[in-house]
Amino acid sequence: MSRLHRICPVNIPQHIIQRGNNHQICFASETDFVTYTAYLKKYANKFEVDIHAWVFMTNHVHLLCTPKKEGGISNMMQSLGRGYVRYFNNVYYRSGTLWEGRFKSCIIEDEGYLLQVYRYIELNPVRAKMVESPADYKWSSYCVNALGKKSTLCSPHFLYLQLHKNKEERLVAYKKLCSYGLAKKQLLEIRDNTNKNLAFGSQRFKLEIEKLTGRRMEAGKRGRPKAT
């Protein structure tokens, strides 16, 4: 089966997953996390990509971001990946690849879907049973979006800002939203669409993206096509 080409429409948010090759460790120390964060900030700024949410797990990374110019996400991820691999290989006296091929991505509809992905990302350490509360995991954006920690990396999406015009009330609203978690169906849909580089949103949204890009946004049906 041929690989679907990657698309990156400007001003449409995407969920990104970058995994370690064969699930190997990508972050072995505090310094590794700090270094990766610095590279991410550098290249997000360079290629004009807004970072809304993130979580850095030991063997993979989740990002929620919006490109402000054509090719922004691909350029950012390529430069980020290369820069961090050079650092990691030098520190741990290793060579070769660190990442599992190309990153996975999923285009996201704003209304009704984006905040689900915020929660999917920031609650990852809780689902992995690494912590009891998302606030206990240092390397995610939860403490920024729910607790108000200052960050030069985070660019709030307008839907997040619309939770409340007052910052303190907005933090309370987002923290309450995260307390509900996500239904199994939502988890599976986000995971499946991201792994297949498709779209997460309404049927209308998927059709609009298909018309815009000329690429299907839903998984194809298995089996041979019917004769006509």
Secondary structure as a PSIPRED ss2 file (coil, helix, strand):
# PSIPRED VFORMAT (PSIPRED V4.0)

   1 M C   1.000  0.000  0.000
   2 S C   1.000  0.000  0.000
   3 R C   1.000  0.000  0.000
   4 L C   1.000  0.000  0.000
   5 H C   1.000  0.000  0.000
   6 R C   1.000  0.000  0.000
   7 I C   1.000  0.000  0.000
   8 C C   1.000  0.000  0.000
   9 P C   1.000  0.000  0.000
  10 V C   1.000  0.000  0.000
  11 N C   1.000  0.000  0.000
  12 I C   1.000  0.000  0.000
  13 P C   1.000  0.000  0.000
  14 Q E   0.000  0.000  1.000
  15 H E   0.000  0.000  1.000
  16 I E   0.000  0.000  1.000
  17 I E   0.000  0.000  1.000
  18 Q E   0.000  0.000  1.000
  19 R E   0.000  0.000  1.000
  20 G E   0.000  0.000  1.000
  21 N H   0.000  1.000  0.000
  22 N H   0.000  1.000  0.000
  23 H H   0.000  1.000  0.000
  24 Q C   1.000  0.000  0.000
  25 I C   1.000  0.000  0.000
  26 C C   1.000  0.000  0.000
  27 F C   1.000  0.000  0.000
  28 A C   1.000  0.000  0.000
  29 S C   1.000  0.000  0.000
  30 E H   0.000  1.000  0.000
  31 T H   0.000  1.000  0.000
  32 D H   0.000  1.000  0.000
  33 F H   0.000  1.000  0.000
  34 V H   0.000  1.000  0.000
  35 T H   0.000  1.000  0.000
  36 Y H   0.000  1.000  0.000
  37 T H   0.000  1.000  0.000
  38 A H   0.000  1.000  0.000
  39 Y H   0.000  1.000  0.000
  40 L H   0.000  1.000  0.000
  41 K H   0.000  1.000  0.000
  42 K H   0.000  1.000  0.000
  43 Y H   0.000  1.000  0.000
  44 A H   0.000  1.000  0.000
  45 N H   0.000  1.000  0.000
  46 K H   0.000  1.000  0.000
  47 F C   1.000  0.000  0.000
  48 E C   1.000  0.000  0.000
  49 V E   0.000  0.000  1.000
  50 D E   0.000  0.000  1.000
  51 I E   0.000  0.000  1.000
  52 H E   0.000  0.000  1.000
  53 A E   0.000  0.000  1.000
  54 W E   0.000  0.000  1.000
  55 V E   0.000  0.000  1.000
  56 F E   0.000  0.000  1.000
  57 M C   1.000  0.000  0.000
  58 T C   1.000  0.000  0.000
  59 N C   1.000  0.000  0.000
  60 H E   0.000  0.000  1.000
  61 V E   0.000  0.000  1.000
  62 H E   0.000  0.000  1.000
  63 L E   0.000  0.000  1.000
  64 L E   0.000  0.000  1.000
  65 C E   0.000  0.000  1.000
  66 T E   0.000  0.000  1.000
  67 P E   0.000  0.000  1.000
  68 K C   1.000  0.000  0.000
  69 K C   1.000  0.000  0.000
  70 E C   1.000  0.000  0.000
  71 G C   1.000  0.000  0.000
  72 G H   0.000  1.000  0.000
  73 I H   0.000  1.000  0.000
  74 S H   0.000  1.000  0.000
  75 N H   0.000  1.000  0.000
  76 M H   0.000  1.000  0.000
  77 M H   0.000  1.000  0.000
  78 Q H   0.000  1.000  0.000
  79 S H   0.000  1.000  0.000
  80 L H   0.000  1.000  0.000
  81 G H   0.000  1.000  0.000
  82 R H   0.000  1.000  0.000
  83 G H   0.000  1.000  0.000
  84 Y H   0.000  1.000  0.000
  85 V H   0.000  1.000  0.000
  86 R H   0.000  1.000  0.000
  87 Y H   0.000  1.000  0.000
  88 F H   0.000  1.000  0.000
  89 N H   0.000  1.000  0.000
  90 N H   0.000  1.000  0.000
  91 V H   0.000  1.000  0.000
  92 Y C   1.000  0.000  0.000
  93 Y C   1.000  0.000  0.000
  94 R C   1.000  0.000  0.000
  95 S C   1.000  0.000  0.000
  96 G C   1.000  0.000  0.000
  97 T C   1.000  0.000  0.000
  98 L C   1.000  0.000  0.000
  99 W E   0.000  0.000  1.000
 100 E C   1.000  0.000  0.000
 101 G C   1.000  0.000  0.000
 102 R C   1.000  0.000  0.000
 103 F C   1.000  0.000  0.000
 104 K E   0.000  0.000  1.000
 105 S E   0.000  0.000  1.000
 106 C E   0.000  0.000  1.000
 107 I E   0.000  0.000  1.000
 108 I E   0.000  0.000  1.000
 109 E C   1.000  0.000  0.000
 110 D C   1.000  0.000  0.000
 111 E C   1.000  0.000  0.000
 112 G C   1.000  0.000  0.000
 113 Y C   1.000  0.000  0.000
 114 L H   0.000  1.000  0.000
 115 L H   0.000  1.000  0.000
 116 Q H   0.000  1.000  0.000
 117 V H   0.000  1.000  0.000
 118 Y H   0.000  1.000  0.000
 119 R H   0.000  1.000  0.000
 120 Y H   0.000  1.000  0.000
 121 I H   0.000  1.000  0.000
 122 E H   0.000  1.000  0.000
 123 L C   1.000  0.000  0.000
 124 N H   0.000  1.000  0.000
 125 P H   0.000  1.000  0.000
 126 V H   0.000  1.000  0.000
 127 R H   0.000  1.000  0.000
 128 A C   1.000  0.000  0.000
 129 K C   1.000  0.000  0.000
 130 M C   1.000  0.000  0.000
 131 V C   1.000  0.000  0.000
 132 E C   1.000  0.000  0.000
 133 S C   1.000  0.000  0.000
 134 P H   0.000  1.000  0.000
 135 A H   0.000  1.000  0.000
 136 D H   0.000  1.000  0.000
 137 Y C   1.000  0.000  0.000
 138 K C   1.000  0.000  0.000
 139 W C   1.000  0.000  0.000
 140 S E   0.000  0.000  1.000
 141 S C   1.000  0.000  0.000
 142 Y H   0.000  1.000  0.000
 143 C H   0.000  1.000  0.000
 144 V H   0.000  1.000  0.000
 145 N H   0.000  1.000  0.000
 146 A C   1.000  0.000  0.000
 147 L C   1.000  0.000  0.000
 148 G C   1.000  0.000  0.000
 149 K C   1.000  0.000  0.000
 150 K C   1.000  0.000  0.000
 151 S C   1.000  0.000  0.000
 152 T C   1.000  0.000  0.000
 153 L C   1.000  0.000  0.000
 154 C E   0.000  0.000  1.000
 155 S C   1.000  0.000  0.000
 156 P C   1.000  0.000  0.000
 157 H C   1.000  0.000  0.000
 158 F H   0.000  1.000  0.000
 159 L H   0.000  1.000  0.000
 160 Y H   0.000  1.000  0.000
 161 L H   0.000  1.000  0.000
 162 Q C   1.000  0.000  0.000
 163 L C   1.000  0.000  0.000
 164 H C   1.000  0.000  0.000
 165 K C   1.000  0.000  0.000
 166 N C   1.000  0.000  0.000
 167 K H   0.000  1.000  0.000
 168 E H   0.000  1.000  0.000
 169 E H   0.000  1.000  0.000
 170 R H   0.000  1.000  0.000
 171 L H   0.000  1.000  0.000
 172 V H   0.000  1.000  0.000
 173 A H   0.000  1.000  0.000
 174 Y H   0.000  1.000  0.000
 175 K H   0.000  1.000  0.000
 176 K H   0.000  1.000  0.000
 177 L H   0.000  1.000  0.000
 178 C H   0.000  1.000  0.000
 179 S H   0.000  1.000  0.000
 180 Y C   1.000  0.000  0.000
 181 G C   1.000  0.000  0.000
 182 L C   1.000  0.000  0.000
 183 A C   1.000  0.000  0.000
 184 K H   0.000  1.000  0.000
 185 K H   0.000  1.000  0.000
 186 Q H   0.000  1.000  0.000
 187 L H   0.000  1.000  0.000
 188 L H   0.000  1.000  0.000
 189 E H   0.000  1.000  0.000
 190 I H   0.000  1.000  0.000
 191 R H   0.000  1.000  0.000
 192 D H   0.000  1.000  0.000
 193 N H   0.000  1.000  0.000
 194 T H   0.000  1.000  0.000
 195 N H   0.000  1.000  0.000
 196 K C   1.000  0.000  0.000
 197 N C   1.000  0.000  0.000
 198 L C   1.000  0.000  0.000
 199 A E   0.000  0.000  1.000
 200 F E   0.000  0.000  1.000
 201 G C   1.000  0.000  0.000
 202 S C   1.000  0.000  0.000
 203 Q H   0.000  1.000  0.000
 204 R H   0.000  1.000  0.000
 205 F H   0.000  1.000  0.000
 206 K H   0.000  1.000  0.000
 207 L H   0.000  1.000  0.000
 208 E H   0.000  1.000  0.000
 209 I H   0.000  1.000  0.000
 210 E H   0.000  1.000  0.000
 211 K H   0.000  1.000  0.000
 212 L H   0.000  1.000  0.000
 213 T H   0.000  1.000  0.000
 214 G C   1.000  0.000  0.000
 215 R C   1.000  0.000  0.000
 216 R C   1.000  0.000  0.000
 217 M C   1.000  0.000  0.000
 218 E C   1.000  0.000  0.000
 219 A C   1.000  0.000  0.000
 220 G C   1.000  0.000  0.000
 221 K C   1.000  0.000  0.000
 222 R C   1.000  0.000  0.000
 223 G C   1.000  0.000  0.000
 224 R C   1.000  0.000  0.000
 225 P C   1.000  0.000  0.000
 226 K C   1.000  0.000  0.000
 227 A C   1.000  0.000  0.000
 228 T C   1.000  0.000  0.000
